[in-house]
C-alpha cells in the first residue's frame, strides 16, 4: 500500500463510522467534551489542509477561507477559532458542504502524495494519519454520547460489539523489582510524549491479569460504594455528590434491573464484560474498596507484555508529565501534547473504539479525572 492509498484507507474509516447516522446526529453537542460528528470530519480535513497542503503544495487553492476559524481546535499559533462550547451551534457549513470540503482536500492530498516529498513533510503526513485516527476514536465515543443521551436510546449499529471476550480466570501476576526501561524504542511513528526512553526503578508488585468486570463493579455499587466517603478522594467525593453519581456512565436502574446503553442500544448489563465509562475517581474508589490500588503507568507498561490489553483505556495512578529530556517541537505542532501536561491522569492501552494499527504498549493517553465518556476501564494492582 503506497502513501496515497494509506491516506485514503484511513480517511475512509471516518466516513464509515458516520454511515449509521441520521443527518440530525451530525450537529449535536450535548456537553463541552463532545464535539459534533460534522466538526470532527471538518477538523481532521483542516489539519491536512493547514499543515501540509497550504505550506507545501504550490498549486493548492484553499477551499474556504472561513474554515480555518471554524475547524481550528486549540492551535493558538494558527489563529482565532470558534470556542469549543459553540461547535454545536454551527448549523453551517452544512453536512453536505463538510463532505465536499473533505473530498476536495482528499483529491488534493492524493495528487500531492503522488510526487516525491521530503522526510520533513512525510513526518507531518504520518502525524496527520495518527491525528485522524485519534479523532476517529473520539468520533465514535462522541456519537455514543449523543445517542446515549437521547431518551429513546437509539441503536447505532446492531452489529457493533463493545467487548471482545468474557472475563474469566482472573489472577494476580507478580513482577519482580528492578530497573526497567520505559518509553518508545523503535523506528516507526510515536507521539512526542512517548519519548525519551529512560530507566525507572520499580518495587516488586502484583497486577491483575484481567480488567475489572461489570459483576465486580456491580458488587461495589450494591455494597454502597457510592455512599461511603472512605473509598474516595475528597475531590472525587465532592464530584459524586455534586453530580449525584450512582453508577458508571450509561448504567440505568430500570424497574429493579440494571441496564446499560451500548452501541447496540439499551441492554441488560453483561456481567462478564469489563466495566467501562468510569472516571479516575471511580476507578480509585473501586480499588480502595477492594483493598488494592491502580498501577502506575510504568508498572503497566512493564507488565502489559504478560496480559491481554486493548478493550478499555486503563486508568493509572500516574500524573501526565513529560519524560526526561522531553521538548516541544517548534510552531503549531509543538502544541500537540506538551501544553496539556498538567492536572491530568495517564491511561494506557487502547479500546474497542481505537482504530486498527493505532495502539502501542508505550502509548500515553490522558484525561482529566472526572471524564468517563471514553471506553475507560480498571485494572488492579497491589
Protein Blocks (a to p, Z undefined) as FASTA:
>chain_A
ZZklmmmmmmmmmmmmmmmpcfklmmgcfbfklccfklmmmmmmmmmmmmmmmmmmmkbc
cfblklmmmmpcklmknoccddfklmmmmmbccfklmmmmmmmmmmmmmmmmmpccdfkl
mmmmmmmmmmmmmmmmmmmmmmmmmmmmpmklpafblklcfbfbdcehiacddddedddd
edjddfbdcdfklpccdddddddddddfbdcdfklmmmmmmnommmmmklpcfklmmmmm
mnopabdehiaceehiacdddfkbpcdddfkbccehiafklmmmmmmmnopacddfklmm
mmmmmpcchjbccddfbdcdddehiacdehjllmmmmmmmghiacdehidfklcghiacf
kbccdddfkbckbccdddddZZ
